[in-house]
Each structure stands twice: as C-alpha cells, then as structure tokens.
C-alpha cells in the first residue's frame, strides 16, 4: 500500500518517507496497477458508450463522423477503388461530404499507397461496420502481439495484469476515439521485436508492414543493421518492395507520384502551417513551435534530437540487453520524427512492457515511478503540450536505462 503500510502515526507520513516511496517505486504495487488499469479501461468503455448513445446516424454529438480520423481512411479507400486520386484534398473532402453530409469537416489523408491496401477493402463495407471491423481487428492484433512480447521477455508477468494494463493504457482511449491506426503500429512493432531472435523472417515481415507509417521506420534499419539482424533486415526490405509493387499494380503507378506530391503539401500544412495543431503533435519540433520558435530553429532542434536518438540506438543495438534495445527502439521511433501525434503514443505500450520486465532486480530506483509517469503521458499530451512532457519523459527513460545497462555490464 503506497510503500508506507507500516506507518503508525502522522510522523511517519513526512516528506522523507513520501520521497523514498516515489524514488523506490514501492507505492506502485501490482494490485494498485491492476486497479488503475481497470478504472482507465472502464473509462474508455464508458466514453465509447456515450458516443454511441448520443450519435446521430454516422456522426457523433459534435457533428463529426464517428471515428473522426477513420473517415479519411474510408473516403480515401473509396476514391482508390473508383480510380480517383485520394491525395487530392478537394476530391477527398468531396467524398467525405458525400458520405457524411455537406457540413463534414475535412480530414486529411497522408499515408503512402500501401495503406490503401487496407483502406480500399474496408471502404467496401458500410461505414459503421467498417469502423467496427477496423477497431476490433487492429486491437486484437495489438493484444496478440503484446502477449507474444510478454512470453518472450516478461514471462513472470501475470497474464491478467498484462491484459488489463494493455487495455487500460491511456493511449488506447486516444486511439480508439479517433479511429486511428496506433493499435496496428504498436502491434507490428511488438510482434517484430518478439519474433526477432526466434523467427527473423517473420520479424522482418512485421517491420516491413509497419512501413505504412514511414516516419516511425527511420530507426528500424539502423537497429537491425547494428544488431546484425540481416535476415530480418532483408525480409523487411523485400516486404516493402512487394507492398509497393502490389499497390502500384492495383491503383496504378501514378498513385506514388500523387502521394509524393501530397506528402509535400501535407508537410507544409501540418508542420509549417499548424494545420492540425501543434498541441496534438508530440515531437521536439512541435514543442519549439508551440513556444513560437522560428521554423529553422524547430527543424534544427528536431534534427539534433533525431541524430542523437539514432546514435543511441546504434550504440545500444551493437550489444546489450535485448529488452532494453527493443524498448529504446519504440521510444526512439517517436522522438526521431517531427510528425508524431498523441494517438501514436500507442508505441509506448510495448516499451512499457519491456521496461517493466527490467524493474525486477534493476539497479535504477526510479524505474517504477518513471514508467507510471510515461504511462500517463497520452492522457495529458494535448493539455500539457507546452510542458514538453513526452520528449522530456522519453529522454529521461532512455538515459536512465542506458545508465542501468552500463552499471550492469
């Protein structure tokens, strides 16, 4: 109980005891984690029920499509099936309005054509059925991959604790209410890391499939090369090549030039013109822009962060604890790109599982409390964006566990 169960009077509840409980993480018992996770899970379920009960047709109580961002996937998939350009903002918005009504706001689509291999078949279903299939199937993949990761790296963790924490993780709420693809990203990373040493070709397949979010793949080839995981490296490259060829064959070779043109416009709108709101982004670049830094300064700061994370990843993947390597890859993937949003924090789920596995016997006394704070980040990523919470917490974790690895070697 809070690490202070032996306290018998108010004198024991002084700042020294409280600081020690926080520093040593003794307050964070398994039972308390379980209860907090269940409360968070029930909160997510309750809010989803509220959205369903207050919906009007395919729109929520605010007039936006249920699943908000998923509406762009659905509309882009339908345009691709019709042979139209899903990267044309006017065509995309027109399709969204045709599906959801003339007052529907614009939701951009900036994913490479390989994501259309999912979006196109999903758009063949009625919208609400498609949204349900998308959320449930990607969530099932995420839970399955987290189970694989637990068996591989944290077999002592009770299964019920894993499932409650994985389901109650605060980023789940953010992702599911946006109809986003964070479950898919986290699931593919978790499965790839779980398979890496035992089934390297499957690991490469998972990392190759994760290329639908190319900004999170910046560190993957560096890590695989540094760790001499060449079979996984080649399998990932081959998977990506096949996905590119299949998407070009199904949607036409021009789809890639349309994507590249649209990607340039998306970068200008999202990163340079605050198109989605810098408070929704969780990057070093966005934090500098929130404090009104010039574009050049924000890009320079992001470049320094990206290069630093890349150097740390290469250094750690050359030798060291596989759990630590894998956790840093997940956290580093978020820090290495200027374009990461709060729902992308689902990538922290496998990192938290991997780091929790190191808590037992790890010499760093701050681990449990740091993990708890990081688990809360998605919930406050927007409201506390000015405080640099995510990058600060992530950097703290990376350096703390690097120090742990150094002391243990």
C-alpha positions in Angstrom: 0.0 0.0 0.0 1.8 3.1 -1.2 5.1 1.7 0.3 4.1 3.2 3.6 1.9 0.4 5.0 4.0 0.3 8.2 3.2 3.9 9.1 1.6 4.1 12.5 1.2 7.8 13.1 1.4 11.1 11.3 5.1 11.5 12.0 5.8 8.6 9.6 4.0 10.5 6.8 6.7 13.1 6.3 8.3 14.2 3.1 11.2 11.9 3.5 9.1 8.8 3.5 6.9 10.0 0.6 10.1 10.9 -1.4 11.5 7.5 -0.7 8.3 5.8 -1.8 8.3 7.7 -5.0 12.1 7.2 -5.6 12.0 3.5 -4.9 8.6 2.9 -6.5 7.3 0.9 -3.6 4.0 2.7 -3.8 3.4 1.2 -7.3 2.2 -2.3 -6.2 0.8 -4.8 -8.7 -2.6 -4.6 -7.1 -2.6 -0.8 -7.4 -1.5 -1.0 -11.1 -4.3 -3.5 -11.7 -6.9 -1.3 -10.2 -5.8 1.8 -12.0 -5.7 0.0 -15.3 -9.3 -1.4 -14.8 -10.5 2.1 -13.9 -8.9 3.5 -17.1 -10.4 0.7 -19.2 -13.9 1.3 -17.8 -13.5 5.0 -18.5 -12.7 4.2 -22.2 -15.6 1.8 -22.5 -17.9 4.3 -20.8 -17.0 7.1 -23.2 -17.4 4.9 -26.2 -20.9 4.0 -25.0 -21.6 7.7 -24.6 -20.5 8.3 -28.2 -22.8 5.6 -29.5 -25.8 6.6 -27.4 -25.5 10.3 -28.4 -24.7 9.6 -32.1 -26.9 10.8 -34.9 -26.5 8.3 -37.7 -22.8 8.1 -38.6 -21.9 11.4 -36.7 -21.2 12.0 -33.1 -22.7 14.6 -30.8 -20.4 17.3 -32.2 -21.4 16.6 -35.8 -18.1 14.9 -36.7 -18.1 11.3 -38.2 -17.8 8.6 -35.5 -14.2 7.5 -35.5 -13.2 11.0 -36.8 -9.9 10.2 -38.5 -11.1 6.9 -39.8 -13.4 8.8 -42.0 -10.4 9.9 -44.1 -9.2 6.3 -44.4 -12.7 5.2 -45.6 -13.1 8.1 -48.0 -9.6 7.6 -49.4 -10.2 3.9 -49.8 -13.4 4.5 -51.7 -11.6 7.0 -54.1 -8.9 4.5 -54.7 -11.4 1.8 -55.6 -13.0 4.3 -58.1 -9.7 5.1 -59.7 -9.7 8.7 -58.4 -6.8 10.5 -56.6 -7.1 10.1 -52.8 -4.4 12.6 -52.3 -6.3 15.4 -53.9 -7.8 17.4 -51.0 -10.8 18.6 -53.0 -11.6 15.1 -54.1 -11.1 13.7 -50.6 -13.2 16.3 -48.9 -15.9 15.9 -51.6 -16.1 12.2 -50.9 -16.3 12.8 -47.1 -19.1 15.2 -47.6 -20.9 12.8 -50.0 -20.7 10.1 -47.3 -21.3 12.1 -44.1 -23.1 15.2 -45.2 -22.3 18.7 -46.6 -21.2 20.1 -43.2 -18.5 17.4 -42.6 -15.1 19.0 -41.8 -12.0 17.9 -43.8 -9.9 15.1 -42.5 -6.6 14.7 -44.4 -5.1 11.5 -45.7 -1.3 11.5 -45.8 -0.5 7.8 -45.8 1.5 6.0 -48.5 -0.4 3.9 -51.1 0.5 0.7 -49.2 -2.1 1.8 -46.6 -4.7 1.8 -49.3 -4.3 -2.0 -49.4 -6.2 -1.9 -46.1 -8.4 1.2 -46.7 -9.8 0.1 -50.0 -11.3 -3.2 -48.9 -12.6 -1.6 -45.7 -14.4 1.0 -47.7 -16.4 -1.7 -49.4 -18.3 -2.2 -46.1 -21.0 0.1 -44.7 -19.2 2.8 -42.7 -20.1 1.8 -39.1 -19.4 -1.9 -39.9 -16.1 -0.9 -41.4 -15.2 1.2 -38.4 -16.0 -1.7 -36.0 -14.0 -4.2 -38.1 -11.1 -1.8 -38.2 -11.0 -1.1 -34.4 -11.6 -4.7 -33.3 -9.2 -6.4 -35.7 -6.4 -3.9 -35.1 -7.0 -4.1 -31.3 -6.9 -7.9 -31.4 -3.6 -7.7 -33.3 -2.2 -5.4 -30.7 -3.2 -7.7 -27.8 -1.9 -10.7 -29.6 1.5 -9.1 -30.2 1.7 -7.9 -26.6 1.1 -11.5 -25.5 4.0 -12.6 -27.7 6.2 -9.9 -26.2 5.3 -10.9 -22.7 6.1 -14.6 -23.4 9.4 -13.6 -24.9 10.6 -11.0 -22.5 8.5 -10.9 -19.3 7.1 -14.4 -18.7 6.8 -13.7 -15.0 4.2 -11.0 -15.6 0.7 -12.4 -14.8 -1.4 -12.6 -18.0 -4.4 -10.8 -16.3 -2.1 -7.9 -15.4 -0.8 -7.7 -19.0 -4.3 -7.6 -20.5 -5.7 -5.1 -18.1 -2.7 -2.8 -18.5 -2.7 -3.2 -22.3 -6.4 -2.5 -22.5 -6.4 0.3 -19.9 -3.3 2.1 -21.3 -4.2 5.7 -21.6 -3.2 5.9 -25.3 -5.9 3.3 -26.0 -8.6 5.9 -25.2 -6.9 8.4 -27.5 -6.6 6.0 -30.4 -10.0 4.4 -30.2 -11.9 7.6 -30.1 -10.0 8.8 -33.2 -10.4 5.6 -35.1 -6.7 5.7 -35.7 -4.0 3.2 -36.5 -2.0 3.2 -33.3 -3.1 -0.4 -32.5 -1.7 -1.5 -35.8 1.6 0.3 -35.3 2.1 -0.9 -31.8 1.1 -4.5 -32.8 3.5 -4.7 -35.7 6.4 -3.3 -33.7 5.7 -5.6 -30.7 5.4 -8.7 -32.9 8.5 -7.8 -34.9 10.5 -7.5 -31.6 9.1 -10.7 -30.2 10.0 -12.6 -33.3 13.4 -11.0 -33.9 15.6 -13.6 -32.3 13.4 -16.7 -32.9 11.8 -16.2 -36.3 13.8 -13.4 -38.0 11.9 -13.6 -41.4 8.6 -13.1 -39.6 10.1 -10.2 -37.7 11.2 -8.6 -41.0 7.7 -9.1 -42.4 6.2 -7.2 -39.4 8.7 -4.3 -39.7 8.1 -4.2 -43.5 4.3 -4.0 -42.9 4.8 -1.2 -40.4 6.1 1.0 -43.3 2.6 2.3 -43.7 3.9 4.8 -41.1 7.2 5.6 -42.7 8.2 8.2 -40.2 8.4 5.6 -37.5 10.7 3.4 -39.6 13.7 5.7 -39.5 15.5 3.8 -36.8 14.4 0.3 -37.7 17.1 -0.4 -40.4 19.7 1.2 -38.3 18.8 -1.0 -35.3 18.7 -4.2 -37.4 22.0 -3.5 -39.1 23.7 -2.5 -35.8 22.5 -5.7 -34.2 23.5 -7.8 -37.3 19.9 -9.0 -37.8 20.5 -9.2 -41.5 17.8 -11.8 -42.3 15.2 -9.6 -40.7 16.6 -6.5 -42.5 16.3 -8.2 -45.9 12.9 -9.6 -45.1 11.7 -6.1 -44.2 13.1 -4.6 -47.4 11.5 -7.4 -49.5 8.2 -6.9 -47.8 8.2 -3.2 -48.5 9.2 -3.8 -52.1 6.3 -6.2 -52.6 3.8 -3.8 -50.9 5.0 -1.0 -53.3 4.6 -3.2 -56.3 1.2 -4.5 -55.3 -0.1 -1.0 -54.6 1.2 0.2 -57.9 -0.4 -2.7 -59.7 -3.8 -2.3 -58.1 -4.1 1.5 -58.1 -1.8 2.5 -60.9 1.8 3.6 -60.9 0.7 7.3 -60.8 -0.5 6.7 -57.2 3.0 7.0 -55.9 3.7 10.3 -57.7 0.4 11.6 -56.3 1.4 10.5 -52.9 4.8 12.2 -53.1 3.2 15.5 -54.3 0.6 15.2 -51.5 3.2 14.5 -48.9 5.0 17.7 -49.7 1.7 19.6 -49.2 0.9 17.7 -46.0 4.3 18.6 -44.6 3.8 22.3 -45.3 0.2 22.3 -43.9 0.8 20.1 -40.8 4.3 21.0 -39.8 4.8 24.5 -41.1 1.3 26.0 -41.0 0.0 24.3 -37.8 -2.7 22.5 -39.8 -3.7 20.0 -37.1 -2.5 22.0 -34.1 1.0 21.7 -32.6 -0.6 20.6 -29.3 -1.7 17.4 -31.0 1.9 16.6 -32.1 4.3 15.0 -29.6 7.7 15.9 -31.1 10.6 18.2 -30.3 9.7 20.2 -33.4 6.2 20.8 -32.3 7.3 21.9 -28.8 9.6 24.5 -30.3 6.8 25.8 -32.5 4.4 25.9 -29.5 6.8 28.4 -27.9 6.9 30.4 -31.2 10.4 29.4 -32.2 11.2 30.1 -35.9 10.8 27.2 -38.3 14.5 26.9 -38.8 15.2 26.6 -35.1 12.4 24.0 -34.7 13.8 21.9 -37.6 17.3 22.2 -36.2 16.2 21.1 -32.7 14.4 18.1 -34.3 17.5 17.2 -36.3 19.6 17.2 -33.2 17.1 15.0 -31.4 16.8 12.6 -34.3 20.5 12.3 -34.8 21.0 11.8 -31.0 18.4 9.1 -30.8 19.8 7.4 -33.9 23.3 7.4 -32.3 22.0 6.0 -29.0 20.0 3.3 -30.9 23.0 2.2 -32.9 25.2 2.1 -29.9 22.8 0.1 -27.8 21.9 -2.4 -30.6 25.5 -3.3 -31.2 25.5 -5.0 -27.8 23.3 -5.1 -24.7 20.1 -6.4 -23.2 17.5 -7.2 -26.0 14.7 -5.9 -23.8 16.4 -2.6 -23.4 17.3 -2.4 -27.1 13.7 -3.0 -28.1 12.2 -0.5 -25.6 14.6 2.2 -26.8 13.7 1.5 -30.4 10.0 2.0 -29.6 10.6 5.2 -27.6 13.2 6.4 -30.1 10.8 5.9 -33.0 8.6 8.6 -31.5 11.4 11.0 -30.8 13.1 10.7 -34.1 10.3 12.2 -36.2 8.7 15.6 -36.2 5.4 14.1 -37.2 4.0 12.0 -34.3 0.6 12.6 -32.8 -0.9 11.7 -29.5 -2.6 8.6 -30.7 0.8 7.4 -32.0 1.8 7.0 -28.3 0.4 3.5 -28.6 4.1 2.7 -29.4 4.8 3.3 -25.7 2.8 0.2 -24.8 5.4 -2.4 -25.9 8.2 -0.1 -24.5 6.4 -0.1 -21.1 6.0 -3.8 -21.1 9.7 -4.3 -21.9 10.9 -1.8 -19.3 8.6 -3.2 -16.7 10.3 -6.6 -17.2 13.6 -4.9 -16.2 12.2 -3.5 -13.0 12.8 -6.7 -11.1 16.4 -6.5 -9.9 17.3 -3.5 -12.0 19.6 -1.1 -10.0 17.8 2.1 -11.1 15.4 3.0 -8.2 13.4 5.5 -10.3 12.1 2.9 -12.9 8.6 2.2 -11.5 7.7 5.8 -11.0 9.1 6.8 -14.4 7.1 4.1 -16.0 4.0 5.2 -14.3 4.5 8.8 -15.5 5.2 7.7 -19.0 2.0 5.6 -19.0 0.1 8.8 -18.2 1.6 10.9 -21.0 -1.0 10.2 -23.7 -3.8 11.4 -21.4 -2.1 14.8 -20.9 -0.2 15.1 -24.2 -2.5 17.9 -25.5 -3.4 19.7 -22.4 0.2 19.9 -21.2 1.9 20.1 -24.6 3.7 23.3 -23.6 5.5 21.5 -20.8 7.4 19.2 -23.1 6.1 16.2 -21.2 6.5 13.4 -23.7 10.0 14.2 -25.0 11.3 15.0 -21.5 9.9 11.8 -20.1 11.2 9.8 -23.0 14.7 11.2 -22.9 14.7 10.6 -19.1 13.8 7.0 -19.6 16.4 6.4 -22.3 19.2 7.9 -20.3 18.1 6.1 -17.1 18.1 2.7 -18.7 21.3 3.3 -20.6 22.9 4.1 -17.2 21.3 0.9 -15.8 22.7 -1.1 -18.7 26.2 0.5 -18.2 26.2 -0.3 -14.5 25.0 -3.9 -15.1 27.8 -4.6 -17.8 
